[in-house]
Amino acid sequence: MLLIGIISQAQNTEQLKNLLKLERRAAQKRIDFKRNPNTTNYDIKYHRLEWTVDPGSSPAAISGAVTTFWEAAETMNTITFDLADNLNVIQVVQRGSSLAYTHTGNEVVITLPSSQNTGVSDSLTITYNGNPTSGGFGIYEQSTHDGIPNLWTLSEPYGAMEWWPCKQDLIDKIDSIDVYVTHPLFFNGTHEYKTASNGLLKSEIITGSNKTTHWKHRYPIPAYLIAIAVTNYTVYDDWAYEGTGDEFPITNYVYPENLSAVQASTPVTVDLIEIFGNLFEMYPFSDEKYGHAQCGLGGGMEHTTMTFMGSFGRDLIAHELAHQWFGNKITCASWEDIWLNEGFATYLTGLSKEHLDGETSFKEWRESKVDHITTSNAGSVFCSDTTNFWRIFDQRLSYNKGAMVLHMLRYKLGDTDFYQSIQNYLDDPTLAYGYAKTIDLQNHFEVQSGLDLNEFFSDWFMGEGYPSYQIQWNQDADNLYIKVDQTQSHSSVPYFEMPISLRVIGDAGDDEWIILNNTHNGQLFTKPINLDAVQVLFDPDFHIISKDNHVVYNSGLSINNQLIEGITPITNPVKDYLTIKITDAVLLISTRIYNSLGQKIFEQNNSQSTLDISTLPSGVIILHIATDKGFFYQKLIKE
């Protein structure tokens, strides 16, 4: 969902305040929602959703009949649905017989006529009516455009139960739905109403002064992605993959007064569908449609196959389209993992700039994300408070930091493994058209790349804050010497391990790029260089989340730089045992040894000064000694 995040920071100050006030009122009831444990005993197979609405009614009202087919997941005597108490259940019917029920505490508990065994299927229909919650961005919203009433819904994260009886969780997708919306045919006798919803339009049937529209959707869908919008829409199609065997419509429901402007904006959707299709996989609902329905949102909402749009800027189109893969085909299995929806959709907005505008635009996009992420010293991509609407949809963390974590994985793994990992994730039969947790994505990155990414996800997904780097450098005739130190903005991360890039600029205006696998504080590197360096720039392309970085020239820096007194340098080469000569004034705390790739191959956390290194491979090693007076580093040759 993108509610306010797409509004530019230059224009959003007052608008943001107003939107937040409205949504806070509308969201108050859903903020405290938690998954109902009483709905876990069945698996929903199908909903027939029949609603009667009038966009011009006052107050907003709905009446409906929801028929549910389910399969028992355990032996059950009752079945429970989530439904707000302010709506009225009229009756519950099963095969012509009324069933007993209670409706309290925002749940409808229905007593079944007999015990239903595990694996047995059944169905029933709940008839209800009432005045749903309305205001702000939605749940069930009625407003006007150009003097014409319009109605639209938005249920993410906890709003579906505010307007229809459902199973509101992230564990059980509905296998398929049919949506029937009945409404007045006209407003004021001239403006014809049309309904937009999920799936394929099957029919529009006029009965007297009313119209009933039937939409059919045959993909698994969670309750929060089911939606309707009704007003006097003008409808037109763009076509993806036009002229090929893969073509499908992009159906746009727009306000008549905005038709020409919107028609000029939506064709880019065709390009974006093909870009995302080439990078990941074919649009996952191509045998139905993709579409846009204009409404009163401050941004957009990615209802499956039919995004609801408040405006039609390219970034918003890209973000909401991206959700059809990330959020709709594969949905986060908990709001703790909302970044699997929003981080991906935000990153694909960045990829749209890379592929449509070029690398400079993409770099500027990354810079803006890093600037926003680092406006606070704390904050994790992992959402620990799923009762807090504002934390779930925190633009800085769930959207922007999530997006940059994906980019850092791409930077760390390389394009081939990065994109193949995501293709494998989308194609995983245990996840496709279902739910995923972050560990599922991590597993695919690890299997494809062969890397252990526990440290990465611990630091950048679970951990809070960001690093600040202090880089020292020096050069002799053949080599550039570099020392990397790092401080962390938050104590939850002891060290952000990450490859870092340096651009080295020579006195003739030439340059070279250096990639360093930074794994620990005070790490020293020697890199051959073919220019006379005059300047070193840290991560100038903004591949890493960081802030307050400093690069300084240190004429005394070399790979054998002794940073403290009291330790005698060791004579090269070394063989089976290494003895550290240290004065009584210095306390030895730990000793580590790294290979030439920066990988730790030995660690000893005590004051013992003689090390058995007989099992270490021969070659260049870096000795790192921690003392109570500071650190000592030395490059050695192990025989």
N, C-alpha and C positions, 0 to 999 in steps of 0.2 A: 504494500500500500504506500502511496506517496500522497500525503495530505497537504503538507506545507513545505516539504523539503525542496520542491522544484522552483519555488519562488526565489528570484534572485535576491541576494543579500542587500543589494542597493535599494530595492523597492519594498522589502518585506516588513519593516519595523512596525508600522501602525497596523498593517493588514495582519501580520502575525499575531499581534496582541489581540485583535478582535476575533480571529479564528480560534485562538487558544481559549478565550473566554467562552465562546459558543460551544466548542467541543467538550470543555470541562464539564459544562452542565449536562450535555447529552451523554457523556461517558460515565457519569457518577455511578449508575447502577451496575454497569458492566465491569468497572475497575476491580470490584471485589469478587468477580466470578472465578470459581475454580472448577475444574472438570468434575462432573457429577459421578461419583463412584456407583451410583444406582443405575447408570446407563451402560455398564460394561458387560452385561449378561446377554447381549444380542448383537448381531451383525446386520446392519441395514443393507438391503439389496436394491431397493427401488423406492422412490417417492413419486406419487402423482400429486402435484401441487396445484390446487384450484383456488384462485383468489378473485375476489370482486373488489374493485377500488374505484375511486373517483378523485382525480388530481385536484379538483376544485372544491372538494368537501371541506367543511370547517366544523369541528376540528378534524384532523386527519383520521381516517377510519379504514378498517379492513375487515372483510369477512372471508372465511375460507374453509376449505375441506382438504385435509392432508391425509392421503392414503399411504401407508407404509407397509412394505413387504420386508420381513426380516427372517433371519435364521437364528435359532437359539444357540448361544455359545456355551450355555450350561443349562441344567434343569431350572426352569423358571415358572413362577406362579403369577408374577406381575411384570409389567413392562413400564418403563419410566421415560418420559420426554421432558426436555427443558422448555419452559414457557413462562414468560413474565406473568406475575400475578395480576397485573392490571388488564390483561386480556381475559375474555370470558369463554370457557369451554361450554358449548351447548350440548353436545352429546358425543359419545364414543360408540361406534357401531362395528360389529364384526359379523359378516354374513347375515345381515338383516336383524341381528339381535343387539340390543343396547348392553354395554358393559359398565360395571361400576367403576368409578374413578374418584380420586381426590385431586384437588388443584390448590396447592399451598407451597410456600417456600420456593416459588419459581420453578416448580416441577409438577407434572401431571403423572400420577401413579395410577395405572389401570390394572384392575384385577382380571386375570384371564379366566375363562370359563372352566379350564382344567389345566393341570400341570403340563407344561410343554417340555419335552425331552431335548437334550443336546442334539443339534443337527437338524431338528425339525423346523420347517418353514411355516410362516403364517402371515396374516395381514389384518389390518383394521384401519378405520377412518376416524379422524378427529375433526369435528366441525366446531368452529370457534368464530368469535368476532371481537371488536374492541377498537381502542384508540392507541396505536403504538406510540412509543417514545419518539419524539421528533425534535430536531433542533441542531444547530451547528452543522457538522459535516454529514449527518445522517443518523443513522440506523434506518428510520423510515421518515423520509423528508418530503414535505410539500412546500413549494415556493412558486415563483412566477418568472417568466422571461418574456419581455416585450408584451407584458400584460396577459400572457397565456399561462394557465396553471401547468406545473410539471411535478411529477412524483418520481422519486428514485430511492433506492435502498443501498445501504452499505453496512455490512455485518462484521467486518474484521475489527477486533479479534473476537468479541463476545456479544455481538449484537443480534445474531440470528434469532435467538430466543425472545427477543423483544418484539418480533412481529410474526413469528410462526413457530409451531411446536416441532422441535428438532432434537437431534442428538449433537450437542455442541461440544465437540472435542477434536483432538488431533490424533486419533487412533483408528477411526472407522470412517473411511470414505463411502459415500453412497454410490453404488455401482452405476446407476443411471437414473434420469429424472425426465418427467414430462411436466411442463409448466403451461397452465391455462390461466390467462388473465382476462377477466371481463371488466369492461369499463364503458362509460358513455361513448357513443360514436363521435359526437362533436362537442366542442365548446362553443357556446353562443351560436350554434347552428351552422357555423362555417369552417371552423378550425378542426380538422379531423385528427383524433388521437391515434397514435401508434404505440405499440409496446416493443421494447427491446429486452432481450434476455439471453440466456445461455443456449448454445447449440444451434440447431437448424430450425428455421422458420417452416412450419408444416402447414399452417392455415390461418386465415383471418376470416371469421364467420360473423356476418352481421345478422342480428336478430332484433327486429324492431329498432329501438333507439340505442341499442348496445352493440358492442363488438367483442368477440372472444378471440384472442390470439393464442395459438398453440406453438410452443417451442419444445423441441426434443433434443436431449443431450445424452449421449451414450458413452461417456467416459466417467471414471470414478471422480467424485467431487466432494470436498468437505462442505459442511453447511454454510460456512462463512463466505464461500465463493458463489453461492446462488443469489441472483439479484434480478430485479425488474426495474424498468424506467418507462414512464408513460408521459407523453406530451404530443404536440402537433408536429412530429418530426418530418423532415424531408430526408429521403433515403437514397443513397447512391453507393455504387461499388467501385473500389479499386481492385486490381487483380494481381495476385502474387504468381510468379512463374508463368505469366500469361503466354499462351501459345505452345506450352509444353504439356506433357501428360501429368504434370504435378500441379497444375494451376488450381487455385481456390480463391474465393472472393474475400475481400476485406470490406465488410458492409458497414457503412457509416450512417448513423442516425443523428442528425444535426438540426439545430434550430433554423427555421427558414431564413430568419434575418441574418444569420451568420454563414449561409451556404457558400457564397463565393469565397470568403476568406478561408473557410475550413477546407474547401475543395483544393485550394492552393497549397495547403499544409499537409494533407494526409498522404499524397503519393510517395513521400519518403518512406512510409511504412513498407512499401514494396522492397525498396533497397535494403532496409533494415532486416526484414524477414530473410532475405537472401544472404546477407552478411552473417547473421546469427546461424542460419542454416549451414553455411559453409564452415564456420568455426566449430559448431557443436553437432547439430543434427537437424533434419527437416523439422519445420514447425510441427509440434506434437499433436495438433488437432486439425490437420489439414483436410481430413475428409468431412469436416463440418464447415468451419469458417473461422476467420478472425474478424473483429469489428470494434467500432467505437460508438458509444452513446453519450451525447453531450448532456451534462447535468450541472447542478449548482456547486460542485466540489471546488475546493481551493487548489486541487491538484488532480489526481487520478486514482482509480481503484481497479485492479487487474482481475475482475470477474472472468472466469474461464470462458474463453472465446469471445467475450464482449466487454472490453474495458470501458468504464465510465470515466468521462473526461470533463474537467472544468475548463480546459484550454487545450490548444493544439500546437504548442511549441515542440520542436524536434526532440529536445532532451526528455520531455515528458512522454512523448510517443515512444521513444526508445526504451525508457525505464519500464513502462507498463507492458510493452510488448515482451521484454525480457522475462517478465514474470510468468509468461505462458510456459516457459521451460523451467524456470527456477521459482517455485512457489505454487504453480498449478499442476504441471506434470509431476514434479517431485516437490512435496510440501514439507516444511519443517515439522518434525514430530513433536515439538514442544516450542512454546514461545521463547524458551531459553535460547533456542537456535534460530531465532528470527532472521539472523544474518544470512542464513542459507536462502532466504527469500530476498531480503532487502540489500544485503551486501552484493550478491550476484547482480541484481537488477541495476544497482548503482554502477558496478564495474562495467556492465555491458553498455551503459550510457557512455562511459569513458571509451570503450572499444569502438562505439559508433563514431566518436571524434577521431580516433586513430585511423579508421578506415575511410571516413568521408572527408576529413579535413587535413589529415597528415600528422606526423609525429610531433611537430611543434605545438599544435593544439592539444594533443594528448598529454604532452609534458606540462603544459599550463594547467590542464585539468588536474593532474596529479599534484602539482604544487598547491592548488587551491584546496584540495582535500587534506593534504598534510597540514596546511595552515589552520584549517578548521579543527582537525583532530587534536592538535597540540595547543588549543586555546585553554585546555584544562590539563592539569598534571595527572589526573586519575581517569578511571573508566575502562571497563572491559567490554570486548565484543560480546562475550557471554552475558546473557541477560539473567541476572539472579533474582529479579523481582518481577514475576510475570503477572502480578495483580496490578501493576502500575502501568497504565496505558501509555504514559509519557516516556517511561523507560523502555518499554518494548519498541516504540517507534522513535527512539532517540536518533536524530539525524547524524549526530557526531559519531556515535558508537555503532549502532546497528547498520547504518547506511554507509557512512564515509570510511570509518575504520574497518568495517567489514570488507568494503571494496578494496582498500589498500592492502589488507591482509592477503586477499586473492592476488593482487598485483605482486606482492613480495614473494608469494609462492611461484608465480610465473618467472620472476627475476631469479629466484633461487634454483628452480628446476629446469628452466629453459622452455621455449615455446613448444617443442615437440612433446615433451612429457607432460607439460601443463595442460595443453588442449586434449591430448589423448586421455589423460586422467579424467577430465570432465566428461568427455564422450563416453568413457567406460561407466562413470557414475550415472549418467542419464540413461544408459542402456542396461543397467543392472536390473535384472528381472525382479529382484527382491525390493527394489526401490521405485521402479518406473510406475507412474500413476498411483504412487503410494506416498509414504512418509519417510523422512531421513533425519538422522541426527548428525552432528558434526563429525563424530567418529567414523561414520560411513563414508563421508567425503575424504577424511584423512586416510582411511584405509586404501582408497583408490589412488590417492597421490603416492602413498608408500609403495604399493604393489607395482605401479608403473615406473616409478623413479628408482626403486631399490633403496631409498633413503629412510632412515628412522626419523620421523617428524614429530616425535613426542615433545622434544625440547622446543621446537618452533611453535607448536600449538599451545604449549604451556605458557610460553612467553607472550605470544602475540594475540591469542584467542582468550585464554583464561586470565592472563596477567593484565595488569593495569598500567597505564602511562606509556612512556616512550623513552628512548635513550637520547643522550647528548654526547657527541663525540669530541674528543680532543686529539688532534693529529699533529705529531711532530715529524719533520722530514729533514733529510740532509742528502747530499750527493757527493760521491767521489767520481773518478773518471769513468767508471763502468756501471756503477750501481746507485740505485736510489734506496736510502734507508728510511724506514717508516716505523713509527711507534704509535700504537692506537690505545687510547684510554677512553673509558666510557663512564658516565654517570647515568643513573636512572631517576626518572621523575617520581616513581612510586616504589615503595619497598616490596611490593608483591613479586617483583622480578629481580633476581640477583644479578643477572646479566642477559642482555639481548644478543644472542648469538645470531649472526647474519653476515652473509657476504656483503662487502661494501665496495663501492667503486670510487676511484680517484681519477680525475683528469689532470694530467701533468702537462703544463704549457712551457714550451721552450723559448729561448731568447730570440729565435728566428720566427716566432709565431706558430711553429709546428706544435703538435701535441701527441700524447700517447695516453691510452686508457689502461688503468691497472685495476684488477679485481682482487680483493683480499678476503680470505675466509676468516673473519674475525670471530674468535671463540672465547677469548678471555681478556681481562684487563691487562694493560701494559704489554700487549703482544707486539713483538718486533718482527719486521719483514725486511728482506733484501730482494730487490727486483732489478734485473738488468734494464738499462735505459739507454736509448740512442739519441738523446738530445741533452742540451744544457738547460736544466730546469730553472725557471724563474718564479713559477707559481704552481701550487697544487690546490685543486678545488675538490671538496668533498661532496659526493653524490649530487652533482649539478643537475642531473636529470630527474631527481626526486623519485627514486625507486624505493626509498625506505622512509618510514614514519620516524622522524627525528626533529630536533629543534635545538637552537643555541649551540651549533657546532662551531669549532674553532680549529683552524689550521695555522701552524706557526713553523717557521724555519728555525732549526736548531743546529748550529754549526758543529756542535760537539757530539751529535748523535751518530752512532754506528751500531752494527749488529752486536758488538761486544760492549756496548755502553754499560758502565757500572754506575748504577743510580744511587748506591749508598756506599759508605766506607765500612770496612770491617770484614769484607769477604775477599779472599785472594782468588783472582781468576785461575781457572783450571787449564793446565797445559794440554794442548791437542797433540795427537789424537787420544781418545779414551777407548778402553776395551771392556773388561768384564765388571770392574768396580770403579766407582766414581766417589772420591772423597772431597767433601766440602770443607775448606779451611776457613774458619770463622772465629772472630775474637770473642772473648767473654762478654763484651759490651753489647753484643747482638744476639737476640734470641731467634733461633730458627723455628719457624712455624710449619711450613710445608714446602715440599719440593715437587715440581711437575716437569715432565719432559714432553715435548711436542715434536712431531716429525715435520718435514719441510712443507707439508700441506696444511699445517696448523692443527693437525689432529692430535689430541692428547693420547699418549701411549704409555705414560707412567705417572703415578701419583703416590705420594707418601706424606701423610698428614701427622708428622711428629718431628721431634728435634734430632732424630738420628742423622748423623752427618756422612755416613758411608752408605752408598746405594749399590745394590746388586743389579746391574743392567745387562747381565750376560744374555738374557733372552730377547733383548731388543734387537731389531734388525739393524744392519749396518747402514751407514749413510749419514747425512746431515741431521742433527738433532738440535733442538733449542731447549736449554736449561732455564727454568723459571723458578726462582727461590723467593719465598715470602718470609719476611722477618718482621719483628716489631719495629724496625726502623725504616721499612720500605721494601722495595723489590730489587732483585738482581737478575740480570739476563745474560746469557752467554751462548753463542753459537759454537757447537762442538762437532767433531767428526767421530762417529762411533765405528770402530773396526769390527 
